[in-house]
């Protein structure tokens, strides 16, 4: 079963597996957000998802977060 980034819980460690848009995938790769586990810092109801990796935080809009597939880490 696929899980969307929009369903990640705050504090959860996730890895983005499938980013449907090529431009967005390239940007996330350049920022290092596709190279390994990422922490979901905060998620606002029907709002952006805040991710953190190596001290860098990034906000992704809810529509994009619905399209990104993740793997959850324990």
PDB file of N, CA, C, O and CB in Angstrom:
ATOM      1  N   UNK A   1       0.840  -1.180   0.000  1.00  0.00           N
ATOM      2  CA  UNK A   1       0.000   0.000   0.000  1.00  0.00           C
ATOM      3  C   UNK A   1       0.881   1.237   0.000  1.00  0.00           C
ATOM      4  O   UNK A   1       1.791   1.347   0.821  1.00  0.00           O
ATOM      5  CB  UNK A   1      -0.953   0.001   1.211  1.00  0.00           C
ATOM      6  N   UNK A   2       0.624   2.167  -0.907  1.00  0.00           N
ATOM      7  CA  UNK A   2       1.382   3.396  -0.994  1.00  0.00           C
ATOM      8  C   UNK A   2       0.880   4.394   0.047  1.00  0.00           C
ATOM      9  O   UNK A   2      -0.315   4.486   0.327  1.00  0.00           O
ATOM     10  CB  UNK A   2       1.288   3.989  -2.407  1.00  0.00           C
ATOM     11  N   UNK A   3       1.829   5.134   0.608  1.00  0.00           N
ATOM     12  CA  UNK A   3       1.501   6.168   1.571  1.00  0.00           C
ATOM     13  C   UNK A   3       1.939   7.497   1.005  1.00  0.00           C
ATOM     14  O   UNK A   3       3.051   7.624   0.492  1.00  0.00           O
ATOM     15  CB  UNK A   3       2.165   5.900   2.942  1.00  0.00           C
ATOM     16  N   UNK A   4       1.066   8.494   1.095  1.00  0.00           N
ATOM     17  CA  UNK A   4       1.380   9.832   0.592  1.00  0.00           C
ATOM     18  C   UNK A   4       2.108  10.636   1.659  1.00  0.00           C
ATOM     19  O   UNK A   4       1.895  10.432   2.854  1.00  0.00           O
ATOM     20  CB  UNK A   4       0.097  10.565   0.149  1.00  0.00           C
ATOM     21  N   UNK A   5       2.957  11.539   1.227  1.00  0.00           N
ATOM     22  CA  UNK A   5       3.651  12.427   2.162  1.00  0.00           C
ATOM     23  C   UNK A   5       2.653  13.187   3.023  1.00  0.00           C
ATOM     24  O   UNK A   5       2.929  13.459   4.191  1.00  0.00           O
ATOM     25  CB  UNK A   5       4.554  13.412   1.403  1.00  0.00           C
ATOM     26  N   UNK A   6       1.523  13.526   2.475  1.00  0.00           N
ATOM     27  CA  UNK A   6       0.506  14.263   3.228  1.00  0.00           C
ATOM     28  C   UNK A   6      -0.003  13.473   4.437  1.00  0.00           C
ATOM     29  O   UNK A   6      -0.593  14.063   5.341  1.00  0.00           O
ATOM     30  CB  UNK A   6      -0.663  14.615   2.315  1.00  0.00           C
ATOM     31  N   UNK A   7       0.212  12.148   4.476  1.00  0.00           N
ATOM     32  CA  UNK A   7      -0.241  11.311   5.584  1.00  0.00           C
ATOM     33  C   UNK A   7       0.845  11.073   6.629  1.00  0.00           C
ATOM     34  O   UNK A   7       0.607  10.376   7.616  1.00  0.00           O
ATOM     35  CB  UNK A   7      -0.729   9.988   5.055  1.00  0.00           C
ATOM     36  N   UNK A   8       2.037  11.644   6.427  1.00  0.00           N
ATOM     37  CA  UNK A   8       3.124  11.470   7.401  1.00  0.00           C
ATOM     38  C   UNK A   8       2.798  12.220   8.689  1.00  0.00           C
ATOM     39  O   UNK A   8       2.172  13.280   8.666  1.00  0.00           O
ATOM     40  CB  UNK A   8       4.475  11.966   6.815  1.00  0.00           C
ATOM     41  N   UNK A   9       3.232  11.652   9.806  1.00  0.00           N
ATOM     42  CA  UNK A   9       2.996  12.278  11.108  1.00  0.00           C
ATOM     43  C   UNK A   9       4.185  13.154  11.504  1.00  0.00           C
ATOM     44  O   UNK A   9       5.320  12.843  11.142  1.00  0.00           O
ATOM     45  CB  UNK A   9       2.740  11.202  12.187  1.00  0.00           C
ATOM     46  N   UNK A  10       3.947  14.243  12.240  1.00  0.00           N
ATOM     47  CA  UNK A  10       5.053  15.071  12.730  1.00  0.00           C
ATOM     48  C   UNK A  10       6.023  14.228  13.564  1.00  0.00           C
ATOM     49  O   UNK A  10       5.607  13.435  14.409  1.00  0.00           O
ATOM     50  CB  UNK A  10       4.515  16.257  13.568  1.00  0.00           C
ATOM     51  N   UNK A  11       7.318  14.414  13.312  1.00  0.00           N
ATOM     52  CA  UNK A  11       8.351  13.673  14.023  1.00  0.00           C
ATOM     53  C   UNK A  11       8.710  12.361  13.359  1.00  0.00           C
ATOM     54  O   UNK A  11       9.680  11.713  13.753  1.00  0.00           O
ATOM     55  CB  UNK A  11       7.914  13.413  15.421  1.00  0.00           C
ATOM     56  N   UNK A  12       7.959  11.966  12.377  1.00  0.00           N
ATOM     57  CA  UNK A  12       8.182  10.689  11.703  1.00  0.00           C
ATOM     58  C   UNK A  12       9.352  10.791  10.711  1.00  0.00           C
ATOM     59  O   UNK A  12       9.522  11.808  10.039  1.00  0.00           O
ATOM     60  CB  UNK A  12       6.898  10.239  10.971  1.00  0.00           C
ATOM     61  N   UNK A  13      10.148   9.726  10.633  1.00  0.00           N
ATOM     62  CA  UNK A  13      11.229   9.646   9.660  1.00  0.00           C
ATOM     63  C   UNK A  13      10.694   8.953   8.417  1.00  0.00           C
ATOM     64  O   UNK A  13      10.169   7.842   8.488  1.00  0.00           O
ATOM     65  CB  UNK A  13      12.467   8.887  10.241  1.00  0.00           C
ATOM     66  N   UNK A  14      10.832   9.614   7.290  1.00  0.00           N
ATOM     67  CA  UNK A  14      10.304   9.075   6.041  1.00  0.00           C
ATOM     68  C   UNK A  14      11.354   9.179   4.944  1.00  0.00           C
ATOM     69  O   UNK A  14      12.350   9.889   5.086  1.00  0.00           O
ATOM     70  CB  UNK A  14       9.017   9.815   5.628  1.00  0.00           C
ATOM     71  N   UNK A  15      11.124   8.474   3.866  1.00  0.00           N
ATOM     72  CA  UNK A  15      11.967   8.610   2.677  1.00  0.00           C
ATOM     73  C   UNK A  15      11.043   8.771   1.480  1.00  0.00           C
ATOM     74  O   UNK A  15      10.142   7.958   1.271  1.00  0.00           O
ATOM     75  CB  UNK A  15      12.928   7.372   2.497  1.00  0.00           C
ATOM     76  N   UNK A  16      11.264   9.813   0.698  1.00  0.00           N
ATOM     77  CA  UNK A  16      10.418  10.049  -0.462  1.00  0.00           C
ATOM     78  C   UNK A  16      10.804   9.067  -1.559  1.00  0.00           C
ATOM     79  O   UNK A  16      11.945   9.054  -2.021  1.00  0.00           O
ATOM     80  CB  UNK A  16      10.544  11.516  -0.959  1.00  0.00           C
ATOM     81  N   UNK A  17       9.854   8.255  -1.966  1.00  0.00           N
ATOM     82  CA  UNK A  17      10.113   7.191  -2.939  1.00  0.00           C
ATOM     83  C   UNK A  17       9.753   7.622  -4.361  1.00  0.00           C
ATOM     84  O   UNK A  17      10.514   7.354  -5.291  1.00  0.00           O
ATOM     85  CB  UNK A  17       9.328   5.936  -2.565  1.00  0.00           C
ATOM     86  N   UNK A  18       8.619   8.279  -4.545  1.00  0.00           N
ATOM     87  CA  UNK A  18       8.161   8.644  -5.891  1.00  0.00           C
ATOM     88  C   UNK A  18       7.667  10.086  -5.897  1.00  0.00           C
ATOM     89  O   UNK A  18       6.697  10.435  -5.225  1.00  0.00           O
ATOM     90  CB  UNK A  18       7.038   7.687  -6.373  1.00  0.00           C
ATOM     91  N   UNK A  19       8.362  10.912  -6.674  1.00  0.00           N
ATOM     92  CA  UNK A  19       7.959  12.310  -6.869  1.00  0.00           C
ATOM     93  C   UNK A  19       7.538  12.424  -8.325  1.00  0.00           C
ATOM     94  O   UNK A  19       8.381  12.288  -9.211  1.00  0.00           O
ATOM     95  CB  UNK A  19       9.132  13.336  -6.510  1.00  0.00           C
ATOM     96  N   UNK A  20       6.259  12.670  -8.604  1.00  0.00           N
ATOM     97  CA  UNK A  20       5.755  12.566  -9.969  1.00  0.00           C
ATOM     98  C   UNK A  20       6.255  13.652 -10.933  1.00  0.00           C
ATOM     99  O   UNK A  20       6.341  13.405 -12.136  1.00  0.00           O
ATOM    100  CB  UNK A  20       4.276  12.600  -9.934  1.00  0.00           C
ATOM    101  N   UNK A  21       6.574  14.809 -10.443  1.00  0.00           N
ATOM    102  CA  UNK A  21       6.970  15.920 -11.314  1.00  0.00           C
ATOM    103  C   UNK A  21       8.493  15.962 -11.456  1.00  0.00           C
ATOM    104  O   UNK A  21       9.202  15.989 -10.450  1.00  0.00           O
ATOM    105  CB  UNK A  21       6.441  17.268 -10.754  1.00  0.00           C
ATOM    106  N   UNK A  22       9.007  15.968 -12.694  1.00  0.00           N
ATOM    107  CA  UNK A  22      10.456  15.933 -12.939  1.00  0.00           C
ATOM    108  C   UNK A  22      11.172  17.162 -12.369  1.00  0.00           C
ATOM    109  O   UNK A  22      12.243  17.030 -11.776  1.00  0.00           O
ATOM    110  CB  UNK A  22      10.728  15.833 -14.439  1.00  0.00           C
ATOM    111  N   UNK A  23      10.598  18.340 -12.540  1.00  0.00           N
ATOM    112  CA  UNK A  23      11.230  19.553 -12.016  1.00  0.00           C
ATOM    113  C   UNK A  23      11.317  19.521 -10.489  1.00  0.00           C
ATOM    114  O   UNK A  23      12.349  19.865  -9.913  1.00  0.00           O
ATOM    115  CB  UNK A  23      10.453  20.796 -12.470  1.00  0.00           C
ATOM    116  N   UNK A  24      10.244  19.113  -9.849  1.00  0.00           N
ATOM    117  CA  UNK A  24      10.242  19.032  -8.388  1.00  0.00           C
ATOM    118  C   UNK A  24      11.228  17.974  -7.913  1.00  0.00           C
ATOM    119  O   UNK A  24      11.939  18.194  -6.932  1.00  0.00           O
ATOM    120  CB  UNK A  24       8.830  18.717  -7.864  1.00  0.00           C
ATOM    121  N   UNK A  25      11.284  16.836  -8.588  1.00  0.00           N
ATOM    122  CA  UNK A  25      12.233  15.781  -8.220  1.00  0.00           C
ATOM    123  C   UNK A  25      13.673  16.306  -8.326  1.00  0.00           C
ATOM    124  O   UNK A  25      14.494  16.043  -7.448  1.00  0.00           O
ATOM    125  CB  UNK A  25      12.041  14.530  -9.129  1.00  0.00           C
ATOM    126  N   UNK A  26      13.978  17.047  -9.398  1.00  0.00           N
ATOM    127  CA  UNK A  26      15.322  17.599  -9.577  1.00  0.00           C
ATOM    128  C   UNK A  26      15.657  18.599  -8.467  1.00  0.00           C
ATOM    129  O   UNK A  26      16.778  18.602  -7.959  1.00  0.00           O
ATOM    130  CB  UNK A  26      15.443  18.275 -10.954  1.00  0.00           C
ATOM    131  N   UNK A  27      14.708  19.437  -8.092  1.00  0.00           N
ATOM    132  CA  UNK A  27      14.953  20.412  -7.025  1.00  0.00           C
ATOM    133  C   UNK A  27      15.185  19.724  -5.684  1.00  0.00           C
ATOM    134  O   UNK A  27      16.098  20.083  -4.941  1.00  0.00           O
ATOM    135  CB  UNK A  27      13.776  21.385  -6.914  1.00  0.00           C
ATOM    136  N   UNK A  28      14.348  18.728  -5.382  1.00  0.00           N
ATOM    137  CA  UNK A  28      14.514  17.997  -4.124  1.00  0.00           C
ATOM    138  C   UNK A  28      15.844  17.254  -4.091  1.00  0.00           C
ATOM    139  O   UNK A  28      16.481  17.164  -3.042  1.00  0.00           O
ATOM    140  CB  UNK A  28      13.359  17.010  -3.922  1.00  0.00           C
ATOM    141  N   UNK A  29      16.262  16.726  -5.230  1.00  0.00           N
ATOM    142  CA  UNK A  29      17.542  16.018  -5.312  1.00  0.00           C
ATOM    143  C   UNK A  29      18.704  16.989  -5.077  1.00  0.00           C
ATOM    144  O   UNK A  29      19.641  16.661  -4.349  1.00  0.00           O
ATOM    145  CB  UNK A  29      17.691  15.322  -6.688  1.00  0.00           C
ATOM    146  N   UNK A  30      18.653  18.178  -5.685  1.00  0.00           N
ATOM    147  CA  UNK A  30      19.717  19.173  -5.496  1.00  0.00           C
ATOM    148  C   UNK A  30      19.817  19.625  -4.043  1.00  0.00           C
ATOM    149  O   UNK A  30      20.907  19.926  -3.556  1.00  0.00           O
ATOM    150  CB  UNK A  30      19.475  20.384  -6.396  1.00  0.00           C
ATOM    151  N   UNK A  31      18.675  19.672  -3.348  1.00  0.00           N
ATOM    152  CA  UNK A  31      18.662  20.088  -1.949  1.00  0.00           C
ATOM    153  C   UNK A  31      19.010  18.939  -1.000  1.00  0.00           C
ATOM    154  O   UNK A  31      19.153  19.151   0.204  1.00  0.00           O
ATOM    155  CB  UNK A  31      17.300  20.653  -1.592  1.00  0.00           C
ATOM    156  N   UNK A  32      19.145  17.737  -1.532  1.00  0.00           N
ATOM    157  CA  UNK A  32      19.527  16.586  -0.718  1.00  0.00           C
ATOM    158  C   UNK A  32      18.366  15.907  -0.009  1.00  0.00           C
ATOM    159  O   UNK A  32      18.580  15.100   0.896  1.00  0.00           O
ATOM    160  CB  UNK A  32      20.527  17.008   0.291  1.00  0.00           C
ATOM    161  N   UNK A  33      17.150  16.221  -0.405  1.00  0.00           N
ATOM    162  CA  UNK A  33      15.988  15.639   0.261  1.00  0.00           C
ATOM    163  C   UNK A  33      15.586  14.281  -0.298  1.00  0.00           C
ATOM    164  O   UNK A  33      14.659  13.652   0.213  1.00  0.00           O
ATOM    165  CB  UNK A  33      14.829  16.579   0.159  1.00  0.00           C
ATOM    166  N   UNK A  34      16.275  13.817  -1.347  1.00  0.00           N
ATOM    167  CA  UNK A  34      15.962  12.493  -1.899  1.00  0.00           C
ATOM    168  C   UNK A  34      17.080  11.489  -1.642  1.00  0.00           C
ATOM    169  O   UNK A  34      17.023  10.362  -2.133  1.00  0.00           O
ATOM    170  CB  UNK A  34      15.702  12.595  -3.397  1.00  0.00           C
ATOM    171  N   UNK A  35      18.100  11.888  -0.874  1.00  0.00           N
ATOM    172  CA  UNK A  35      19.264  11.035  -0.654  1.00  0.00           C
ATOM    173  C   UNK A  35      19.148  10.128   0.557  1.00  0.00           C
ATOM    174  O   UNK A  35      20.073   9.365   0.835  1.00  0.00           O
ATOM    175  CB  UNK A  35      20.475  11.878  -0.510  1.00  0.00           C
ATOM    176  N   UNK A  36      18.056  10.183   1.277  1.00  0.00           N
ATOM    177  CA  UNK A  36      17.930   9.358   2.472  1.00  0.00           C
ATOM    178  C   UNK A  36      16.754   9.801   3.311  1.00  0.00           C
ATOM    179  O   UNK A  36      15.872  10.520   2.842  1.00  0.00           O
ATOM    180  CB  UNK A  36      19.206   9.407   3.295  1.00  0.00           C
ATOM    181  N   UNK A  37      16.750   9.359   4.577  1.00  0.00           N
ATOM    182  CA  UNK A  37      15.627   9.687   5.456  1.00  0.00           C
ATOM    183  C   UNK A  37      15.500  11.185   5.697  1.00  0.00           C
ATOM    184  O   UNK A  37      16.489  11.913   5.783  1.00  0.00           O
ATOM    185  CB  UNK A  37      15.780   8.971   6.782  1.00  0.00           C
ATOM    186  N   UNK A  38      14.251  11.615   5.802  1.00  0.00           N
ATOM    187  CA  UNK A  38      13.893  13.009   6.037  1.00  0.00           C
ATOM    188  C   UNK A  38      12.914  13.021   7.207  1.00  0.00           C
ATOM    189  O   UNK A  38      12.079  12.125   7.329  1.00  0.00           O
ATOM    190  CB  UNK A  38      13.270  13.684   4.746  1.00  0.00           C
ATOM    191  N   UNK A  39      13.015  14.033   8.064  1.00  0.00           N
ATOM    192  CA  UNK A  39      12.082  14.142   9.186  1.00  0.00           C
ATOM    193  C   UNK A  39      10.900  15.019   8.795  1.00  0.00           C
ATOM    194  O   UNK A  39      11.078  16.114   8.261  1.00  0.00           O
ATOM    195  CB  UNK A  39      12.789  14.714  10.437  1.00  0.00           C
ATOM    196  N   UNK A  40       9.702  14.535   9.064  1.00  0.00           N
ATOM    197  CA  UNK A  40       8.491  15.355   8.898  1.00  0.00           C
ATOM    198  C   UNK A  40       8.377  16.194  10.159  1.00  0.00           C
ATOM    199  O   UNK A  40       8.085  15.656  11.227  1.00  0.00           O
ATOM    200  CB  UNK A  40       7.181  14.466   8.659  1.00  0.00           C
ATOM    201  N   UNK A  41       8.600  17.499  10.063  1.00  0.00           N
ATOM    202  CA  UNK A  41       8.612  18.378  11.240  1.00  0.00           C
ATOM    203  C   UNK A  41       7.218  18.798  11.665  1.00  0.00           C
ATOM    204  O   UNK A  41       6.890  18.774  12.851  1.00  0.00           O
ATOM    205  CB  UNK A  41       9.443  19.609  10.962  1.00  0.00           C
ATOM    206  N   UNK A  42       6.422  19.172  10.724  1.00  0.00           N
ATOM    207  CA  UNK A  42       5.095  19.697  11.057  1.00  0.00           C
ATOM    208  C   UNK A  42       4.190  19.552   9.853  1.00  0.00           C
ATOM    209  O   UNK A  42       4.640  19.591   8.708  1.00  0.00           O
ATOM    210  CB  UNK A  42       5.172  21.181  11.509  1.00  0.00           C
ATOM    211  N   UNK A  43       2.933  19.388  10.123  1.00  0.00           N
ATOM    212  CA  UNK A  43       1.951  19.343   9.042  1.00  0.00           C
ATOM    213  C   UNK A  43       0.719  20.094   9.471  1.00  0.00           C
ATOM    214  O   UNK A  43       0.082  19.750  10.466  1.00  0.00           O
ATOM    215  CB  UNK A  43       1.599  17.890   8.660  1.00  0.00           C
ATOM    216  N   UNK A  44       0.383  21.118   8.720  1.00  0.00           N
ATOM    217  CA  UNK A  44      -0.802  21.900   9.026  1.00  0.00           C
ATOM    218  C   UNK A  44      -1.997  21.283   8.324  1.00  0.00           C
ATOM    219  O   UNK A  44      -1.859  20.756   7.220  1.00  0.00           O
ATOM    220  CB  UNK A  44      -0.620  23.376   8.607  1.00  0.00           C
ATOM    221  N   UNK A  45      -3.164  21.338   8.942  1.00  0.00           N
ATOM    222  CA  UNK A  45      -4.366  20.784   8.348  1.00  0.00           C
ATOM    223  C   UNK A  45      -4.633  21.440   7.002  1.00  0.00           C
ATOM    224  O   UNK A  45      -4.775  22.659   6.903  1.00  0.00           O
ATOM    225  CB  UNK A  45      -5.565  20.966   9.284  1.00  0.00           C
ATOM    226  N   UNK A  46      -4.698  20.615   5.978  1.00  0.00           N
ATOM    227  CA  UNK A  46      -4.906  21.082   4.606  1.00  0.00           C
ATOM    228  C   UNK A  46      -3.884  22.143   4.195  1.00  0.00           C
ATOM    229  O   UNK A  46      -4.162  22.981   3.338  1.00  0.00           O
ATOM    230  CB  UNK A  46      -6.314  21.641   4.456  1.00  0.00           C
ATOM    231  N   UNK A  47      -2.708  22.100   4.807  1.00  0.00           N
ATOM    232  CA  UNK A  47      -1.667  23.072   4.512  1.00  0.00           C
ATOM    233  C   UNK A  47      -0.361  22.393   4.179  1.00  0.00           C
ATOM    234  O   UNK A  47      -0.327  21.192   3.913  1.00  0.00           O
ATOM    235  CB  UNK A  47      -1.476  24.014   5.675  1.00  0.00           C
ATOM    236  N   UNK A  48       0.719  23.163   4.193  1.00  0.00           N
ATOM    237  CA  UNK A  48       2.015  22.607   3.810  1.00  0.00           C
ATOM    238  C   UNK A  48       2.547  21.585   4.804  1.00  0.00           C
ATOM    239  O   UNK A  48       2.172  21.561   5.976  1.00  0.00           O
ATOM    240  CB  UNK A  48       3.013  23.714   3.654  1.00  0.00           C
ATOM    241  N   UNK A  49       3.439  20.741   4.288  1.00  0.00           N
ATOM    242  CA  UNK A  49       4.171  19.779   5.103  1.00  0.00           C
ATOM    243  C   UNK A  49       5.593  20.325   5.223  1.00  0.00           C
ATOM    244  O   UNK A  49       6.230  20.643   4.219  1.00  0.00           O
ATOM    245  CB  UNK A  49       4.145  18.315   4.471  1.00  0.00           C
ATOM    246  N   UNK A  50       6.085  20.431   6.458  1.00  0.00           N
ATOM    247  CA  UNK A  50       7.434  20.941   6.699  1.00  0.00           C
ATOM    248  C   UNK A  50       8.367  19.746   6.907  1.00  0.00           C
ATOM    249  O   UNK A  50       8.144  18.919   7.790  1.00  0.00           O
ATOM    250  CB  UNK A  50       7.466  21.910   7.939  1.00  0.00           C
ATOM    251  N   UNK A  51       9.415  19.669   6.080  1.00  0.00           N
ATOM    252  CA  UNK A  51      10.395  18.588   6.154  1.00  0.00           C
ATOM    253  C   UNK A  51      11.728  19.149   6.612  1.00  0.00           C
ATOM    254  O   UNK A  51      12.026  20.326   6.404  1.00  0.00           O
ATOM    255  CB  UNK A  51      10.545  17.874   4.788  1.00  0.00           C
ATOM    256  N   UNK A  52      12.540  18.282   7.249  1.00  0.00           N
ATOM    257  CA  UNK A  52      13.870  18.702   7.687  1.00  0.00           C
ATOM    258  C   UNK A  52      14.881  17.613   7.374  1.00  0.00           C
ATOM    259  O   UNK A  52      14.638  16.424   7.579  1.00  0.00           O
ATOM    260  CB  UNK A  52      13.877  19.027   9.197  1.00  0.00           C
ATOM    261  N   UNK A  53      16.028  18.060   6.868  1.00  0.00           N
ATOM    262  CA  UNK A  53      17.144  17.147   6.624  1.00  0.00           C
ATOM    263  C   UNK A  53      18.436  17.932   6.791  1.00  0.00           C
ATOM    264  O   UNK A  53      18.621  18.979   6.171  1.00  0.00           O
ATOM    265  CB  UNK A  53      17.056  16.497   5.198  1.00  0.00           C
ATOM    266  N   UNK A  54      19.325  17.423   7.627  1.00  0.00           N
ATOM    267  CA  UNK A  54      20.633  18.032   7.864  1.00  0.00           C
ATOM    268  C   UNK A  54      20.525  19.520   8.186  1.00  0.00           C
ATOM    269  O   UNK A  54      21.324  20.316   7.694  1.00  0.00           O
ATOM    270  CB  UNK A  54      21.527  17.834   6.652  1.00  0.00           C
ATOM    271  N   UNK A  55      19.557  19.899   8.996  1.00  0.00           N
ATOM    272  CA  UNK A  55      19.409  21.272   9.437  1.00  0.00           C
ATOM    273  C   UNK A  55      18.669  22.182   8.475  1.00  0.00           C
ATOM    274  O   UNK A  55      18.432  23.347   8.794  1.00  0.00           O
ATOM    275  CB  UNK A  55      20.728  21.832   9.693  1.00  0.00           C
ATOM    276  N   UNK A  56      18.303  21.686   7.318  1.00  0.00           N
ATOM    277  CA  UNK A  56      17.569  22.479   6.343  1.00  0.00           C
ATOM    278  C   UNK A  56      16.095  22.101   6.377  1.00  0.00           C
ATOM    279  O   UNK A  56      15.743  20.924   6.297  1.00  0.00           O
ATOM    280  CB  UNK A  56      18.149  22.282   4.929  1.00  0.00           C
ATOM    281  N   UNK A  57      15.235  23.113   6.496  1.00  0.00           N
ATOM    282  CA  UNK A  57      13.800  22.869   6.484  1.00  0.00           C
ATOM    283  C   UNK A  57      13.215  23.338   5.162  1.00  0.00           C
ATOM    284  O   UNK A  57      13.656  24.327   4.576  1.00  0.00           O
ATOM    285  CB  UNK A  57      13.110  23.580   7.668  1.00  0.00           C
ATOM    286  N   UNK A  58      12.206  22.598   4.710  1.00  0.00           N
ATOM    287  CA  UNK A  58      11.578  22.855   3.422  1.00  0.00           C
ATOM    288  C   UNK A  58      10.077  22.641   3.574  1.00  0.00           C
ATOM    289  O   UNK A  58       9.645  21.657   4.175  1.00  0.00           O
ATOM    290  CB  UNK A  58      12.171  21.935   2.305  1.00  0.00           C
ATOM    291  N   UNK A  59       9.278  23.564   3.027  1.00  0.00           N
ATOM    292  CA  UNK A  59       7.825  23.429   3.060  1.00  0.00           C
ATOM    293  C   UNK A  59       7.329  22.998   1.681  1.00  0.00           C
ATOM    294  O   UNK A  59       7.684  23.595   0.665  1.00  0.00           O
ATOM    295  CB  UNK A  59       7.151  24.762   3.497  1.00  0.00           C
ATOM    296  N   UNK A  60       6.515  21.965   1.663  1.00  0.00           N
ATOM    297  CA  UNK A  60       5.897  21.506   0.419  1.00  0.00           C
ATOM    298  C   UNK A  60       4.396  21.684   0.548  1.00  0.00           C
ATOM    299  O   UNK A  60       3.814  21.328   1.573  1.00  0.00           O
ATOM    300  CB  UNK A  60       6.262  20.014   0.108  1.00  0.00           C
ATOM    301  N   UNK A  61       3.768  22.227  -0.472  1.00  0.00           N
ATOM    302  CA  UNK A  61       2.328  22.455  -0.452  1.00  0.00           C
ATOM    303  C   UNK A  61       1.536  21.164  -0.351  1.00  0.00           C
ATOM    304  O   UNK A  61       2.011  20.090  -0.722  1.00  0.00           O
ATOM    305  CB  UNK A  61       1.910  23.208  -1.685  1.00  0.00           C
ATOM    306  N   UNK A  62       0.328  21.289   0.154  1.00  0.00           N
ATOM    307  CA  UNK A  62      -0.488  20.096   0.398  1.00  0.00           C
ATOM    308  C   UNK A  62      -0.811  19.335  -0.888  1.00  0.00           C
ATOM    309  O   UNK A  62      -0.862  18.105  -0.874  1.00  0.00           O
ATOM    310  CB  UNK A  62      -1.778  20.488   1.095  1.00  0.00           C
ATOM    311  N   UNK A  63      -1.029  20.038  -1.990  1.00  0.00           N
ATOM    312  CA  UNK A  63      -1.344  19.343  -3.252  1.00  0.00           C
ATOM    313  C   UNK A  63      -0.156  18.497  -3.708  1.00  0.00           C
ATOM    314  O   UNK A  63      -0.332  17.365  -4.160  1.00  0.00           O
ATOM    315  CB  UNK A  63      -1.728  20.361  -4.359  1.00  0.00           C
ATOM    316  N   UNK A  64       1.046  19.046  -3.590  1.00  0.00           N
ATOM    317  CA  UNK A  64       2.243  18.285  -3.948  1.00  0.00           C
ATOM    318  C   UNK A  64       2.464  17.126  -2.973  1.00  0.00           C
ATOM    319  O   UNK A  64       2.816  16.022  -3.387  1.00  0.00           O
ATOM    320  CB  UNK A  64       3.478  19.206  -3.968  1.00  0.00           C
ATOM    321  N   UNK A  65       2.257  17.380  -1.682  1.00  0.00           N
ATOM    322  CA  UNK A  65       2.440  16.329  -0.670  1.00  0.00           C
ATOM    323  C   UNK A  65       1.488  15.163  -0.903  1.00  0.00           C
ATOM    324  O   UNK A  65       1.814  14.024  -0.568  1.00  0.00           O
ATOM    325  CB  UNK A  65       2.229  16.899   0.738  1.00  0.00           C
ATOM    326  N   UNK A  66       0.322  15.431  -1.469  1.00  0.00           N
ATOM    327  CA  UNK A  66      -0.626  14.348  -1.787  1.00  0.00           C
ATOM    328  C   UNK A  66      -0.110  13.454  -2.908  1.00  0.00           C
ATOM    329  O   UNK A  66      -0.490  12.286  -2.989  1.00  0.00           O
ATOM    330  CB  UNK A  66      -1.985  14.931  -2.182  1.00  0.00           C
ATOM    331  N   UNK A  67       0.757  13.992  -3.780  1.00  0.00           N
ATOM    332  CA  UNK A  67       1.240  13.244  -4.939  1.00  0.00           C
ATOM    333  C   UNK A  67       2.550  12.498  -4.691  1.00  0.00           C
ATOM    334  O   UNK A  67       2.914  11.619  -5.472  1.00  0.00           O
ATOM    335  CB  UNK A  67       1.417  14.176  -6.092  1.00  0.00           C
ATOM    336  N   UNK A  68       3.257  12.836  -3.623  1.00  0.00           N
ATOM    337  CA  UNK A  68       4.557  12.208  -3.324  1.00  0.00           C
ATOM    338  C   UNK A  68       4.334  10.960  -2.489  1.00  0.00           C
ATOM    339  O   UNK A  68       3.654  10.997  -1.463  1.00  0.00           O
ATOM    340  CB  UNK A  68       5.504  13.199  -2.579  1.00  0.00           C
ATOM    341  N   UNK A  69       4.914   9.853  -2.939  1.00  0.00           N
ATOM    342  CA  UNK A  69       4.812   8.584  -2.223  1.00  0.00           C
ATOM    343  C   UNK A  69       6.027   8.422  -1.315  1.00  0.00           C
ATOM    344  O   UNK A  69       7.150   8.743  -1.703  1.00  0.00           O
ATOM    345  CB  UNK A  69       4.701   7.390  -3.215  1.00  0.00           C
ATOM    346  N   UNK A  70       5.790   7.919  -0.097  1.00  0.00           N
ATOM    347  CA  UNK A  70       6.886   7.780   0.881  1.00  0.00           C
ATOM    348  C   UNK A  70       6.990   6.355   1.397  1.00  0.00           C
ATOM    349  O   UNK A  70       6.061   5.557   1.278  1.00  0.00           O
ATOM    350  CB  UNK A  70       6.682   8.741   2.059  1.00  0.00           C
ATOM    351  N   UNK A  71       8.158   6.058   1.977  1.00  0.00           N
ATOM    352  CA  UNK A  71       8.367   4.865   2.806  1.00  0.00           C
ATOM    353  C   UNK A  71       8.582   5.370   4.217  1.00  0.00           C
ATOM    354  O   UNK A  71       9.297   6.349   4.433  1.00  0.00           O
ATOM    355  CB  UNK A  71       9.595   3.982   2.302  1.00  0.00           C
ATOM    356  N   UNK A  72       7.963   4.699   5.177  1.00  0.00           N
ATOM    357  CA  UNK A  72       8.131   5.089   6.580  1.00  0.00           C
ATOM    358  C   UNK A  72       9.291   4.321   7.183  1.00  0.00           C
ATOM    359  O   UNK A  72       9.503   3.151   6.865  1.00  0.00           O
ATOM    360  CB  UNK A  72       6.834   4.837   7.390  1.00  0.00           C
ATOM    361  N   UNK A  73      10.053   4.991   8.066  1.00  0.00           N
ATOM    362  CA  UNK A  73      11.159   4.350   8.774  1.00  0.00           C
ATOM    363  C   UNK A  73      10.770   4.231  10.241  1.00  0.00           C
ATOM    364  O   UNK A  73      10.035   5.067  10.766  1.00  0.00           O
ATOM    365  CB  UNK A  73      12.496   5.157   8.606  1.00  0.00           C
ATOM    366  N   UNK A  74      11.259   3.204  10.887  1.00  0.00           N
ATOM    367  CA  UNK A  74      10.939   3.001  12.310  1.00  0.00           C
ATOM    368  C   UNK A  74      11.709   3.950  13.179  1.00  0.00           C
ATOM    369  O   UNK A  74      11.565   3.922  14.401  1.00  0.00           O
ATOM    370  CB  UNK A  74      11.230   1.573  12.734  1.00  0.00           C
TER     371      UNK A  74
END
